[in-house]
Amino acid sequence: LAAVTGAAPAGGSMGGSVRVLFRGREVTVRAGETLRSALLRRGLTPHNGRAKLINCRGLGTCGTCAVEIGAQSTAAVTPSERTTVEDARLRLPPHRPPVAPRLRLACQCLVEEAAEGGGELQVLKHAGFWGSEESMSEEDANEFAIYFGDLEYVLDTRGANPTVNEVSDEGGAAGGSEGRSEGEDRVLGSAASRASGQELFRKLGGRGRPAPSDCPDCSGSEMVPCPTCEGRGLYQCDYRVPDMPRMPDGSQMTGRMSVQCKSCHGRGTVICRTCFTGDPYDVEAIRAKMRSKPD
């Protein structure tokens, strides 16, 4: 039924394994998983650049997870034709021909194995914030970032969702830990997060996260530049000067002012999520840790 309708019950049963080739890497995913969630769980992302942070988390409204399915694929995605949600978004700028007609939204597609089982799915990512340019993205697979942990998948109710152990036990085509990427070991993704993210995190105990001293992102400081303000701590914005006469050309006098970033409270840095071993849902603990760090 899932292959016909393009929908699978949340947390439903999964089929066999499919090899996915994306950004120069090969990962093994389960048939029935949503393509976007399957990639993120294994340390890959269908988003380019800042879209890794600024996206709709699988609602199909932003269009930044647009990908092209390679013609040489032996596996496929379902539904085979674009959904109403996909068609509506991919007809809007900046998506445009000749690229747009070939694109699918990774958050709206389920991975489908070949008729004889298994198969290989080639996924291509075009350049640009929305992945809408004619040239192909040159971002390295290691430029992976996930900002909200398990909450990245909380809106994914259409695909089957493997447990954390199932994802961890998958490898390359041969299975096992061999062939599993460093990103896969770091990302915690499962349907269990919908019920209780805190319970899942405590059960895992921070498994797979590097010690701060070995962290490639913060080099032991446990702090990284704030992605919202790009480490500046401030925004520069224009404003209109009140109670001033208009200029001769009819325009109003404007000025520029600095506004403190609400995400990092002007520090320019936030807690490194790669090596953070505390409870990511304990907001007060995170704030206390930030206050203990030097500006």
FENKAUR-V314598 format. One line per field, one symbol per residue. ss: DSSP state (H for helix, E for strand, C for the rest). psi: psi as a letter, one per 20 degrees, with the letter a starting at -180 (. if undefined). burial: + if it has 16 or more other C-alpha atoms within 10 Angstrom, else -. A space follows every 50 residues. Layout:
BEGIN
ss: ???
psi: ???
burial: ???
END
This chain:
BEGIN
ss: CHHHHCCCCCCCCCCCEEEEEECCEEEEEECCCEHHHHHHHCCCCCCCHH HHCCCCCCCCCCCCCEEEECCCCCCEEECCCCCHHHHHHHCCCCCCCCCH HHEEEHHHCEEECCCCCCCEEEEECECCCCCCCCCECCCCCCCCCCCCHH HHHCCCCCCCCCCHHHHHHCCCCCCCCCCCCHHHHHCCCCCHHHHCHHHH HHHHCCCCCCCHHHCCCCCCCCEEECCCCCCCCEEEEEEECCCCCCCCCC CCCEEEEEEECCCCCCCCEEECCCCCCCCCCCHHHHHHHHHCCCC
psi: hhhgijqqqpjrqqbaqpppopljqpqprppiqpgghgghhkkqpjqqci ihgnrjkjijhhjijprppqhjphaaqqqhqqrggghghiiqqjpqqigg iiqqohiiqqpprrhjqcrpoppqprrrgjkiqhqqpjpqhilppphkch ihjhinjhrqoqrghgghiqcbhiaaipiprhhghhpoprhhhhgohggg ghghkjpipqqhhjpihikiijqqppigjkjhiqqpqqqpoqkqqqrhji rqprrqqpppphgjkihiqrpoigjpiaoiinghhghhhghiqq.
burial: --+--+++--+---+-+++++++--++++++++++++++++++++++++- +++-++++-++++++++++---+++++++--+---++-++---++---++ --++++++++++++---++++++++++++++++---+------+++--++ ++++-+++++++-+--++-++++-----+++-+++++++++++---+--+ +----+-+++-+--+-++---++++++++-++++---------------- ---------++--+-++++++++++++-++-----+---+-----
END
